[in-house]
Amino acid sequence: MMLLEMVSGAFPDRTAFTDGSNGQSLTYAQLFESATLRAATVQASGAARLVKLDVSNLGTPLCLFAGACAGVPFVPLNYRLTNDEIEALIHRVTPAYLVTQASRVSVLGAMKDVNAVSTTDFVDDVLHTETFSGEWSMDPEDVAVLLFTSGTTGVPKAAVLRHKHLVSYILGSVEFACAQQDDAALVCVPPYHIAGIAAILSSVYSGRHVVQLPNFSAQAWISLAVEHKVTTAFVVPTMLTRIIEELEEQPSVDLSHLQTLSYGGGKMPLRVIEKAMQVLPHTNFSNAYGLTETSSTIAVLGPEDHRVAVASSDETVRRRLVSVGKPLPGVELEIRDNEGEVLGPGERGEIYVRGEQVSGEYEGRGSVIDKDGWFPTRDAGCLDAGGYLFLEGRADDVIVRGGENLSPGEIEDVLLAHPLVKDAAVVGVPDEQWGEGVAAAVVANKGAKIVVEELQAFVKKHLRSSRVPQVIAVWEELPYNETGKLLRRVVKAELQNFVD
């Protein structure tokens, strides 16, 4: 609330948020006043959590700041889950004030200790007549946001983000009131993802106009970008791939006003980012790496890094184009082996991170940060001699073949370097002789026909024979979730059936 109060004082009449689906907007003064009114409503309800179950719209920033003002955590839920999964999560955060689609109000509102209202009613000022009295808490230890993990390997965990974590991230990465009057950010990541929370906070603190895209499609993204002369945006790699494909089919589209385009949330194929830099030559690109538990971004490959890598003939420097850059100021990174020993440049292990913005805490489970403040990310990676971080997937994804640890990311990079391959995923599958074998699913470029034996020979040429996939399946597309994460467990299950 302190961040919002500062900006509403600096730019009261500047447009803060616009719902791209209907054009409805709020200025910064309106956002501040509306948040306090809704805080009074939430307090009067007796709720301990302010929950939102809906697509990105004006209700999202209103919920985030109203919760902060009322002193209750904001809990955005994944509206794509099944009804049973949604009800199970709501049970964990009651008593709750729930903001959701009108079609869900009657059913979810009948749950014990749930006060449900439609997003339309929540956004409408008519329902909020109480004036917020007193002051909002300034205790940095208060919980600001609870974000549930995807739960792909079990029951979802609720990551705890306190005010100190989120504010530390913003103060360390964003300059106050740095946005110009005409600057606009296009936000298309869902509100229940940490990137969605970070986009709201960073745009607000800079005083930028945020245009919300509730449901992504390349055409809708381009249309809104043109209509609002968007100057900055964040996308996941799969989104960028589709945007670039669409732009290639519409060469007359003018996006020269797009100054910066950030991406993250998954592996960015070298060919895609190179093509993107060609299609959008006036745009500065940044690759951001972060986690829910670290309050978003902890490492960035900036625009100058992109330009230097593309222009270089040095393969070491050029390879940095597929890295996630260097840690942000105030963030420390280490790569450790299974025994916890710190590894040197080029050695692959688990990524550990330390800094004020790092939470590493889960509701009901406590903190997993060690006594020295280090958080184990469970992501695998390595640092090169220049301090650039390369991701190698999840630490659990390592393939153990005959006692040798193989990195799926290393093999995927080689497959993606083949001119006929558009996308690739590598997993381990059961093997009687070696314990685990290497299997891959690939997607061919448009019009290309992949010969498996030729692709295996290509991998063998660039890597040792132990890393050559014994099984390669050619698919029309790989499975990704809505935030661009490869569903590696789905690939593994399908390829295991293929082997069987």
N, C-alpha and C positions, 0 to 999 in steps of 0.2 A: 504493500500500500504506500510505503514511503516513495518507491520508485514512481508509481502512478501519480502521486500527489505532486512530485517535483515536475513531471512532464505536463500535467494539466495546468500547473501554474505558469509554465513557460509557453505552452502552445494551446490555450484553452479552446480556440476555435478551429484548430487543425483537425481534419478527419482522422480518426484513429482506426476504425474498422469498417469494412464494407462487406456485407454478405454477397458474394458473387452470384448466388442463385436468384436473388430478388432485388438487389441494389440497395437494401436498407443499410443505413450508416449510423455511426455514433462519432461525435467529436470527442476530444480528450476530456473536456469539461463534462460532457454528458456521461462518458464512461465512469468518471470519478463519482459524480453525483448518483448515478444509477447503481453503482456498486455498493455505496453506503446504504441506499434505500433497501436493496435486496439483502444486505447484511442484517438489517433490522428484522426483515421477514424471516430469515433463517434463524436468528436468535429467538424470535417469538415462537417458532415451531418446536423448540427444544431439541433440535437435531444436533448430533455430534459430528456429522459428516455432510458435506454438500456434494452430492453425486450427480454426474451428468452422463446420460446414455443417449447420445445423438451424434449426428454428423457435425462437422465444423460449421458454426454459425455465430451470430452475435451472443448467443447464450454462453459460448465458451469463455471469452474474456470476462463476461459478467460473473460467471460462476467462480472463476479463478480469483478475481479480486474481491468478490463478495465474501467468499470463504475466508480470505485473508483478513478482511475487515471484521468479520464476525468471530474470528478466532477458531474456526473449524477447518479441518483439512479438506481440500478439493480432491475428489476422487472421480476421474474420468474413466468410464468403462468401455470396453470394446463392444460396439453394437453389432458386430458381425458374429458374435458367439451364439450358441444355441440358447433357447429360453431357459433350459435347466442350468446351463453354465452361468448365465446372467443372474438368475435367482440365487444361485449358490454364492456368488460374489457379493450380491447385495446383502445377504444374510450376515456376511462377515463385517459389514460396515454400518450396521444399524446402531442406534436410531439415526435415520438418514432423511434428508430433504432431497428428493430425487427430481431432477429436471430431465424430461425425456420426450420422445415423440408422443403425440396425442393418442395414437393407437395403442400405446402401452400403458397409459395412465391407469385405467380401471383395474387391470390385472396386477400390475406391480404395486399400485397404491393400496391394494387389499392385503399386501404382506404386512406382517407385524412390524410395528415401529418404522413404517415407511410413509412419509408424506410426499405424495407424487403430484407434480404439476406438469403441464405441457410446456415445451420450450416457448411456444407462442405466448402463453400466459406469463411465463417468467420474464420474457423480454418486454411485455406490455407494462408500462408504468402504472396503469390503472389499479393493478392488484397490490401495489406496494405503497401503502399510505403511511406506514410507521416511519418515523425519523430515527436514524441511528443515534443513540445517545452514548456518551462516554468517548473513550479513545480505543483505537485498535492496539493490540499488543505489539510491543517492540522487542519482545524476547526472541533472540535469534534461535533459541532451542525449540521454539514452537514448531509443530509439524505443519508444513505448507501444503504438501501434495503427497498422496498415496498413489503409486502407479503399480498396477498388477503386471507381472511378467507374463509372457505368452503361455507359460505352462506346458511347453511342448514335451517336457520330460517328467511331468508330474503335476501336482496341484499348484496353481499359480501362486507365486510369492508376492506380497505387497511391499514394494520398495518404499522406504521412508525417506522423503526429501524435506529437510527442515529449512526454515527461512535462511539460515546462515549458509547453507549449501547453494541454494539458487541465487541469492544476492551476491555471494562470493563469485560465482560464475559470471554473472552480469557485470559486476564492477571490474573483473579482470579481463573481460573480452570486448566490452562495448563502451564507446565514448558517449557521455551524456549529451543529449540534444544535438547529435551530429548530423541527423538527417535534414535534407533540404526540404523546402515547402512542397516540391513536386515529387519527392521520392515516394515510391510505392513498392511494397513487398507482396509477392504472390505466395500464399501459404496453402499447400495442398496435402500436407501430411496430416493424418488423423489426430484428433485432440487427445486421444489416450496414449499417444507416443511421446516420449521425452522430447523429440524434435519439435513436436507441436507446442509443448509448454515453453521450450526455449525460444521458439519463433515469436511467441506472444511477448515474452518478457524482454527479449533483446530489441524487438521493434518498438515496444512502448518506451523503453529507456532512451532510445535514440530519437523518439518523436516521429516515427515513420508511419505512414498510412499502410494498413494491412488489408489486402484483398483476399477473402477466403474462398477457396474452391472446395465445396463439400465432397464431391466425388470426382476423382481424376479421370480425365481422358485427354489425350494429346491435343485434340481439336479444341476442347473446352479451355485447356490451359493456354493455348496460343491465343484464342479469342479474348480471354480476359487480360492476358499480357498486353495485347495490342490496344484493347479498349481503355485500359487504365494506364497505359504507358509505363508498365512495370519496370522498375530499375534494378530490383534484386529479387531472387527467389531461391528456394531450396527444394531439391528433388532427390529421389533415390535413383540408383543406376538404371533400373528397369524403366522408370519414367523418362529419364533422359534419352534412353535408346528410342523410345516411341516418339518423343518430341522431335528428335533429329530426323527420324524417318519421315515424319509428317512434314517437316520443314523442307526436306529434299523434294517432296512432291508438290510443295507450294513455294517455289523460289521467289515469288513476288511479296511474300510476307516480310514486313519491315520490323525487325526487333533491335534496331540500332540503339534504342533507348535502354536496353537491358545491359546495365553496367556490370553487374556481378551475378554469377550463378554458382551456388554452392551445392554440393552433392555428398551423399554419404549413406550409411545404412547397409552397405553391401559391397561386394567386389565390383570394381569398375574395370571392364575389359579395356585394354590399351587401345584397341581399334576404335572403340566408341568415343573415348575422350579425345582422341586425335581427330576424329571426324567432327565432333562437336566444336572443337576449336577452329576447324576450317569453316563450318557452316555459320558460326557466330564469331567472326574475327574481332569484333569490337567489344566482346564480353570478357571480363576477368573471371577465371574459374578457380574455385577453392574446393578441396576435398576435406571433409570434416569427419573425424572419428570420435565417437563417444559412446557412453552407455547410460542406461537409466540411473544406475547407482552412482554415476559421477556427475549428475546434473547436466548431462549433455556433453558437449565437445571437450576433449582433452588434448587433441592433436589436430594440426591443420597443415595441409599442403597448399600454400598460398599461390596467388596469381603469378608472381615472379618465378616461383619454383616451377610452375607449369611451363612458362615461356622458356626458361633455361633448359629444362629437360627436353622439350620438343626440338629446340635448336641445336642440341648437343650431338656430337658424333661419338662421344664417350658413352659406351654401353652402360657403365655404372651410373652415370648421371641421367641418362635417358630412362633407365629402369625406374627412377624415382617418380616417374609419371604415374605409376601404379601403386605408389606408397601413399600413406596417409599423413606424410609430413613429419613435423616436429612438435613436441609438447608445447602447450600454451604457457605463457609466463605464470609461474606459481604452481605448475604441475610437474611432478617428477615421474619418470618411467624407468622400469628395469625389466630385463628379460631373465627369468630364472628357470633352472632345470627342475626335475622331479624331486630333487633333494633340497631345493630352496637356494641353491648356489647361483650367484649372479653370473650370467653368460656374457661373452664378449661379442664384438661386431660379427654379424653373419651367422651366429649360432642361434638356432631356433629353440624356443621354450615358451613358457607362459608369461603373459604381460602382467606386470604389477604396476599400480599407480598410487601416487600419494599427493594430497593437496587439500586446501580448504574446501573446495567444492565437492570433494568425494564423500559420499554418505556411507555406502557399503552396509546399510542397515535394512533389516526386514522386520515388519511388524510381527510380533509374537516369536521371533527367532533371534532377535538381537543383532549385534554387529559381527561381521566377519573380518573386520580390519584387525591386523596384528598389532602387537604392543608398540611397534615403531611407526604405526600409521599407514601401513601398506595394504592396499586392497587387491586381492587376486581376481582378475577380470574373467578368468576361464577362457580368454581368447589366446590363441597361439600366434606368435610372430617373432620377428627379429629386427634388430637395428643395424643399419649399415655403418660404415666408418664415419660418415658425416652426421650420424644421429637421426637419420630418417627411418621411420617405423613402417615395416611391411607386415600386413596381416596374413595369417595362414589358417584362418578359420577358427573353430572352437578347439580348445585343448583336447576335448574328448573325441575329436574327429581324426586324430592321428591314427594312421594305419600301421599296425605292428605286423610286419611280414618277416617271419623267420628270425625274430628278435631285433630286427632293424626298424626304427621309427621312420615312417614316410609321411611327408607333408602333402595332403590333398591339394593345397594351394599351389605348391611348386609344380605339380603335374598339370593342374588346370591352366596355369600361366603358359605352359608349353603348348597345350592343346589350343588355347585361344590365339596363339601366335600363328597357327596354321591358317592359310588364306581361305579355306573352305568352311572353317568353323566359326559360328556366330556366338555360341554359348556352350559352356561345359561345366560339369559337376563330377567330382571324383569322390568315391567312397570305398570303404573296406567291406569285403564280403567274405564269408567263411571259406576256408581252403584247407583241405585235409593235410596237404603236405607242409604248407607254410603257416598255418594258423589263420592268417588273413591274406586275402589276395586283393589286387587292385581292380576296380571296375569303374567305368565312366559312362555317363550319358552326355551326348553332344547334340547340338542343334546346328543344322547346316545353314549357311548363308543362302539367301533367296536364289533359287535356280541351280544350286550346287548339288552334286551327288558325291557323298562321302564313301570311300572304300576303306573299310575297317583296317585291313592289313597295311594300307599305305599310311594311315594315321598312326598305327602302332609303330611302324618303322620310323616315322617322324619323331615320335617321343623317344625312341631308342637312340636316335641320332643326337638328341640334345641332352638326354639324361641316361643314367645307368639302366641296364636291362631290368633290374628289380622293380623299377618304377613304371614299366610299360604296362598299361591296363590289359589284363588277360581277357576282359570282356568290355566291349564298347557297343552301346546301344544308341541308335540314332532316333531322336524324338523330335516331334514338331515344336515343342517348347518345354522348358524346365518349370517345375512348380515353385512359385514364389508367394509369400504372403503379401498383404496389402501395403506393407512398409518396405518391400523390396528385399526381404530376407529369403535366401534360398532355403526351401524346406528339405534339408539334406536327409532327414529321417524318411521322407517319402521316396526320395531317390534311392536310398539304401534298401528300403523294403521292396521296391519294384525290381531293382537289379538283383537282389538276392533271389527273388522268384525267377528271374531270367536265368540265373546260374543253376538253380535247382531244376 
